[in-house]
């Protein structure tokens, strides 16, 4: 097995196509592990915090949150997951555990034994896989806009998956801007922010990965949820699940009723709900997300 390599690359380097969106104070790394060349943005020093983006975002999803967490005394690591952003893969296939295994290799390459993890949307899947399979690597977990993996499914939740058919059958070149419509975000994004999120879709590898991600990861994990796979395991790292109150159908009363006694499934699990925020809670309420995450890190010890 080849030795992982970590190199710092200037944000202005021609290595990055299209150009990286601007974010001050960030170092950009290329981390080469077997079969993968990961782009990782880092900022700050201290206890490590890994931020895992959702879909169709990338490292820049955390542009308001990462500096604030770093300012509180943390080393913040924001990778582009396989099939997203500026990361490139030798093998185009993406399976159910691909991101999980990539994260383990990335932590090892960066010399991080244990980290707090904050994840949104698709990133929550790999964060939970890591937390369930390797609890010793996860100091605490904050998951955003995704219900607990152990929560039983209900017909009342089906509208939460309304975006999936179009992504499973995604055609190259079709815009994903519709994912940021008022059903998913409470405050419309400025054009430049939307453009920054979708810029990597100009890369054939990233556009082509949409179907692979949803057929290889999202659908198989959805089947695991339906079968109660995670409900038969126990989650050890302290975990906080955060929702925007405008993110339907994740209604607080319904979520709490379906979850029941959280201690049945996890050593420590709490729920939090943020006003005036929908699915893209990191854009709707970055200050609230930051405050909840920092408070959870402290409470988790």
Buried (B, 14 or more C-beta within 10 A) or exposed (E): EEEBEBEEBEBEEEBBEEEBBEBEEBEBBBBBBEBBBBBBBBBBEEBBBBBBBBBBBBBBBBBBBBBBBBBBEBBBBBBBBBBBBBBBBEEEEBBBBBBBBBBBBBBEBBEBEBBBBBBBBBBBBBBBBBBBBBBEBBBBBBBBBBBBBBBBBEEEBEEBEEBEEBBBEBEEEBEBBEBBEEBBBBBEBEEEBBEBBBBBBEBEEBBBBBBBBBBBBBBBBBEBBEEEBBBEBEBBBBBBBBBBBBBBBBBEEBBEEBBEEBEEBBEBBEBBBBEEBBBBBBBBBBEBBBEBBBEBBEEBE
